[in-house]
Amino acid sequence: MVGERLPGLAPNLDLMLPDSDVSSTEHVVLFEGIFKRYGPVTALADVNISVQRGETVVLLGPNGAGKSTAINLLLALTEPDEGRIRVLSVPPREAVAAGKVGAMLQSGSAIGFPNGVSVMEVMELARKLYPRPLDMDILIELAGLGEFAYQRIDRLSGGQIQRVRFGWAIAGDPELIFLDEPTVGLDVESRRAFWKMMREFTGSGKTVLFATHYLEEADAIADRVVLLNKGKVVADGSPTTIKASVNQRTLRFNMEDTSVEELLCLPGVSHVEVRGKEVLITSTDSDETVRALCANQLPFEDLEVVGAALEDAFVALTAVESEIN
């Protein structure tokens, strides 16, 4: 049973104005006033993004938000129509050519690992592509390849293939690495192992920029969230800051004989969902809602109040931007 009225979402509009007064010498990635158009479609419109050394930044956005375009610009696969991009203080093409940027793209076929060769042979090949590659022992350790270094590529599990792809991406000892949906298709244990591996990699001051559809993962891993929608940056800040921009809380409790209509009349309530005895209320003023529950002597028990999740902020901020446009 579900009841609903107008959503009570109030994003902090300050988050929609990322700071563009930055120096390229202080940032690993710098987008300044970037426009990119494909015919009549503007994929990116006046985008300003800066990423500092040692940060782990997640790039989020709905389909068509401009993420792929931003990634292609970062990897020098295309050029902006207006604005300036710097990667490690130089144009992206120079940084990529110097082996300072690594990329772990979503499709393994983009790398084209041959069947019948061992993991060690693939890593040797990767190292030969760069002027100053990682020492093989360090590469094997960082990528967690030791247990299957001499196994054939075509006999590896999905989680092991992900590690090989990561090893390929860092073989040149890059200062910046981009990860596109790095844990898609992995089980919980493999995801945890992957991000443990990444924390070890970034521990030496490396910088990570990744894209994912797993918002809980983004919340747990990223230092910063950059949210794109319709070619614009609509939010840029820590996961905590992004979530705090959404003025809503969820109240969860048990109650018999629930009246959705009565609960919707409580102050601050925008949404009510009943699952048997369990009641979930979305409120823009949880303090007032709880006071009203008590004042009305409603027979609730086991009350729990939690803040907005990153998914809630994602939906709220992209919806607000759509309404503005």
C-alpha positions as CSV (number, residue, x, y, z in Angstrom):
1,M,0.0,0.0,0.0
2,V,1.5,3.3,-1.0
3,G,0.4,6.9,-0.6
4,E,2.2,10.0,-2.0
5,R,1.9,13.7,-2.4
6,L,4.4,16.3,-3.8
7,P,8.0,15.3,-3.0
8,G,9.7,17.3,-0.3
9,L,13.2,17.6,-1.8
10,A,15.2,20.7,-1.3
11,P,18.7,20.4,-2.8
12,N,21.4,22.9,-1.8
13,L,21.7,25.1,-4.9
14,D,25.2,26.0,-3.9
15,L,26.2,22.5,-5.1
16,M,25.2,23.5,-8.6
17,L,27.9,26.1,-8.9
18,P,31.3,24.3,-9.0
19,D,34.4,26.4,-8.5
20,S,36.2,27.1,-11.8
21,D,38.9,29.4,-10.3
22,V,41.6,26.7,-10.2
23,S,45.1,26.4,-11.4
24,S,46.1,23.6,-13.7
25,T,49.4,23.1,-11.8
26,E,47.5,22.1,-8.7
27,H,45.1,19.6,-10.3
28,V,45.5,16.2,-11.9
29,V,42.3,16.8,-14.0
30,L,41.0,20.2,-15.0
31,F,38.0,21.0,-17.2
32,E,37.5,24.7,-17.7
33,G,34.4,26.0,-19.6
34,I,34.1,22.9,-21.7
35,F,31.5,22.7,-24.5
36,K,31.1,19.7,-26.7
37,R,28.5,19.5,-29.5
38,Y,27.4,16.7,-31.8
39,G,25.4,18.5,-34.5
40,P,22.4,20.1,-32.8
41,V,23.0,18.2,-29.6
42,T,25.1,19.9,-26.8
43,A,26.7,17.0,-24.9
44,L,28.6,19.2,-22.4
45,A,27.7,22.8,-21.7
46,D,30.2,25.0,-19.7
47,V,31.5,22.1,-17.6
48,N,34.1,22.9,-14.9
49,I,35.7,20.0,-13.1
50,S,38.9,19.8,-11.1
51,V,40.4,16.7,-9.5
52,Q,43.3,16.9,-7.0
53,R,46.1,14.5,-6.7
54,G,45.3,11.5,-4.5
55,E,41.5,11.9,-4.8
56,T,39.1,9.1,-5.6
57,V,36.3,10.8,-7.6
58,V,33.1,9.1,-9.0
59,L,31.4,10.5,-12.1
60,L,27.6,9.9,-11.9
61,G,24.7,10.8,-14.1
62,P,21.7,9.3,-15.9
63,N,21.9,8.1,-19.5
64,G,22.6,11.0,-21.8
65,A,24.1,13.1,-19.0
66,G,27.4,13.6,-20.8
67,K,29.5,11.1,-18.8
68,S,30.8,9.3,-21.9
69,T,31.7,12.5,-23.6
70,A,33.6,13.7,-20.5
71,I,35.5,10.4,-20.4
72,N,36.3,10.5,-24.1
73,L,37.7,14.1,-23.7
74,L,39.8,13.0,-20.7
75,L,41.3,10.0,-22.6
76,A,42.0,12.2,-25.7
77,L,39.5,10.3,-27.8
78,T,37.9,13.5,-28.9
79,E,38.4,17.2,-28.6
80,P,36.3,20.0,-27.0
81,D,34.6,22.6,-29.1
82,E,35.3,25.3,-26.5
83,G,37.2,25.5,-23.3
84,R,40.5,24.0,-21.9
85,I,41.3,20.5,-20.6
86,R,44.5,19.7,-18.7
87,V,45.6,16.3,-17.4
88,L,48.6,16.4,-15.2
89,S,49.2,20.0,-16.4
90,V,49.3,19.1,-20.1
91,P,46.8,18.4,-22.8
92,P,45.2,15.0,-22.5
93,R,46.8,13.6,-25.6
94,E,50.3,14.3,-24.2
95,A,49.5,12.8,-20.8
96,V,48.1,9.6,-22.4
97,A,51.0,9.3,-24.8
98,A,53.5,9.6,-21.9
99,G,51.8,6.7,-20.1
100,K,50.6,8.8,-17.3
101,V,46.9,7.9,-17.7
102,G,45.6,4.3,-17.3
103,A,42.1,3.2,-18.3
104,M,40.1,0.1,-17.4
105,L,37.2,0.2,-19.8
106,Q,34.0,-1.7,-19.3
107,S,34.4,-4.2,-22.1
108,G,37.3,-6.6,-22.0
109,S,37.2,-7.0,-25.7
110,A,38.4,-3.4,-26.0
111,I,41.8,-4.8,-24.9
112,G,41.5,-8.0,-26.8
113,F,43.2,-10.5,-24.5
114,P,44.3,-13.5,-26.6
115,N,43.3,-17.0,-25.6
116,G,46.0,-19.5,-24.9
117,V,48.4,-17.1,-23.2
118,S,49.1,-16.8,-19.5
119,V,48.4,-13.8,-17.2
120,M,52.2,-13.3,-16.9
121,E,52.6,-13.0,-20.7
122,V,49.8,-10.5,-20.9
123,M,51.4,-8.4,-18.2
124,E,54.8,-8.6,-19.9
125,L,53.2,-7.3,-23.1
126,A,51.5,-4.5,-21.2
127,R,54.7,-3.4,-19.6
128,K,56.5,-3.2,-23.0
129,L,54.0,-0.5,-24.1
130,Y,55.2,2.1,-21.6
131,P,58.5,3.9,-21.2
132,R,58.7,3.5,-17.4
133,P,56.5,0.5,-16.4
134,L,55.9,-0.9,-13.0
135,D,58.3,-3.6,-11.8
136,M,56.7,-6.9,-12.6
137,D,56.7,-8.1,-8.9
138,I,55.0,-4.8,-7.8
139,L,52.5,-5.0,-10.7
140,I,51.5,-8.6,-9.8
141,E,51.1,-7.7,-6.1
142,L,49.1,-4.5,-6.7
143,A,46.7,-6.2,-9.1
144,G,46.4,-9.3,-6.9
145,L,47.5,-11.7,-9.7
146,G,49.9,-13.9,-7.7
147,E,47.6,-16.9,-7.3
148,F,47.0,-17.3,-11.0
149,A,49.8,-15.5,-12.7
150,Y,50.7,-18.5,-14.8
151,Q,47.2,-19.6,-15.7
152,R,45.8,-19.1,-19.2
153,I,43.6,-16.1,-19.7
154,D,40.7,-18.2,-21.1
155,R,40.5,-20.3,-17.9
156,L,40.0,-17.4,-15.5
157,S,36.9,-16.4,-13.6
158,G,35.1,-13.1,-14.1
159,G,36.7,-11.7,-10.9
160,Q,40.1,-12.8,-12.0
161,I,39.7,-11.2,-15.5
162,Q,38.8,-7.9,-13.8
163,R,42.1,-8.1,-11.9
164,V,43.9,-8.7,-15.2
165,R,42.2,-5.7,-16.7
166,F,43.2,-3.7,-13.7
167,G,46.8,-4.9,-14.0
168,W,46.8,-3.9,-17.7
169,A,45.6,-0.4,-16.8
170,I,48.3,0.2,-14.2
171,A,51.2,-1.5,-16.0
172,G,52.6,1.8,-17.1
173,D,52.6,3.2,-13.5
174,P,50.1,5.9,-14.3
175,E,49.5,8.9,-12.1
176,L,45.8,8.9,-13.0
177,I,43.6,5.9,-13.7
178,F,40.0,5.9,-15.0
179,L,37.7,2.9,-14.2
180,D,34.5,2.4,-16.2
181,E,32.0,0.2,-14.2
182,P,34.9,-1.7,-12.7
183,T,32.9,-4.1,-10.6
184,V,29.9,-4.8,-12.9
185,G,29.0,-8.5,-12.8
186,L,31.2,-9.3,-9.7
187,D,29.9,-10.9,-6.6
188,V,30.1,-9.2,-3.2
189,E,33.4,-10.8,-2.2
190,S,35.0,-10.0,-5.5
191,R,33.9,-6.3,-5.2
192,R,35.4,-6.0,-1.8
193,A,38.6,-7.5,-3.0
194,F,38.7,-5.1,-6.0
195,W,38.3,-2.0,-3.9
196,K,40.8,-3.2,-1.3
197,M,43.2,-3.5,-4.2
198,M,42.3,0.0,-5.3
199,R,42.9,1.5,-1.9
200,E,46.4,0.0,-1.9
201,F,47.0,1.6,-5.3
202,T,45.8,5.0,-4.3
203,G,47.8,4.8,-1.0
204,S,50.9,6.1,-2.8
205,G,49.2,9.3,-4.0
206,K,47.7,8.0,-7.3
207,T,44.4,9.6,-8.5
208,V,41.3,7.6,-9.4
209,L,38.3,8.7,-11.5
210,F,35.6,6.1,-11.9
211,A,32.0,5.7,-13.2
212,T,29.5,3.3,-11.8
213,H,25.8,2.6,-11.6
214,Y,26.2,1.1,-8.1
215,L,25.4,4.2,-6.0
216,E,26.0,2.4,-2.7
217,E,29.5,1.6,-3.9
218,A,30.1,5.2,-5.0
219,D,29.0,6.4,-1.6
220,A,31.3,4.0,0.2
221,I,34.4,4.4,-2.0
222,A,34.5,8.0,-3.4
223,D,36.0,11.0,-1.8
224,R,34.0,13.2,-4.1
225,V,30.9,12.9,-6.3
226,V,30.6,14.8,-9.6
227,L,27.0,14.6,-10.8
228,L,26.2,15.4,-14.5
229,N,22.8,15.9,-16.0
230,K,22.0,17.1,-19.5
231,G,25.6,18.1,-20.1
232,K,26.0,20.2,-16.9
233,V,27.5,19.7,-13.5
234,V,24.6,19.8,-11.1
235,A,26.5,18.8,-8.0
236,D,30.1,18.5,-6.9
237,G,31.1,17.5,-3.4
238,S,31.7,14.7,-0.9
239,P,29.0,12.0,-0.6
240,T,28.1,13.4,2.8
241,T,27.6,16.9,1.4
242,I,25.6,15.6,-1.6
243,K,23.3,13.6,0.6
244,A,22.9,16.5,3.1
245,S,21.7,18.7,0.2
246,V,18.5,16.6,0.1
247,N,16.2,17.7,2.9
248,Q,14.5,14.4,3.6
249,R,14.7,11.5,6.1
250,T,13.1,8.1,6.2
251,L,11.2,6.9,9.2
252,R,10.8,3.2,9.6
253,F,8.6,1.6,12.3
254,N,6.1,-1.1,13.0
255,M,2.4,-0.3,13.5
256,E,-0.9,-2.3,13.4
257,D,-4.0,-1.1,11.5
258,T,-2.1,1.7,9.6
259,S,-4.0,4.5,7.9
260,V,-2.0,5.9,5.0
261,E,-4.3,8.9,4.8
262,E,-3.7,9.7,8.5
263,L,0.0,9.4,8.1
264,L,0.1,11.6,5.0
265,C,-1.5,14.4,7.0
266,L,1.4,14.5,9.5
267,P,3.7,17.5,9.1
268,G,6.6,17.0,6.7
269,V,5.4,13.7,5.3
270,S,5.6,13.4,1.5
271,H,5.4,9.6,1.0
272,V,4.1,6.6,3.0
273,E,4.6,3.0,2.2
274,V,3.2,0.1,4.2
275,R,4.6,-3.4,4.1
276,G,2.5,-5.5,6.4
277,K,3.2,-4.2,9.9
278,E,6.3,-2.2,8.7
279,V,5.7,1.5,7.8
280,L,8.2,3.7,5.8
281,I,7.6,7.4,5.8
282,T,9.6,10.0,3.8
283,S,9.7,13.3,5.6
284,T,11.2,16.7,5.0
285,D,11.1,17.5,8.7
286,S,11.6,14.2,10.7
287,D,11.6,16.0,14.1
288,E,8.1,17.4,13.5
289,T,6.9,14.1,12.1
290,V,8.0,12.2,15.1
291,R,6.5,14.8,17.5
292,A,3.2,14.5,15.6
293,L,3.3,10.7,15.8
294,C,3.7,11.0,19.6
295,A,1.1,13.8,20.0
296,N,-1.5,11.8,18.1
297,Q,-0.7,8.8,20.3
298,L,-0.3,6.5,17.3
299,P,0.7,3.0,18.4
300,F,4.1,2.8,16.7
301,E,7.2,0.8,17.9
302,D,10.8,0.2,16.9
303,L,11.2,3.6,15.3
304,E,14.3,4.2,13.2
305,V,15.2,7.4,11.4
306,V,17.8,7.5,8.6
307,G,19.1,10.2,6.4
308,A,18.9,10.3,2.6
309,A,20.9,7.9,0.6
310,L,23.1,8.9,-2.3
311,E,20.4,7.4,-4.6
312,D,17.8,9.8,-3.1
313,A,20.2,12.8,-3.8
314,F,20.8,11.5,-7.3
315,V,17.1,11.4,-8.1
316,A,16.4,14.7,-6.4
317,L,19.2,16.8,-8.0
318,T,18.6,15.5,-11.5
319,A,14.9,16.0,-11.2
320,V,15.4,19.6,-10.0
321,E,17.7,20.3,-12.8
322,S,15.2,18.9,-15.3
323,E,12.5,21.2,-13.8
324,I,14.7,24.2,-14.1
325,N,15.4,23.5,-17.7
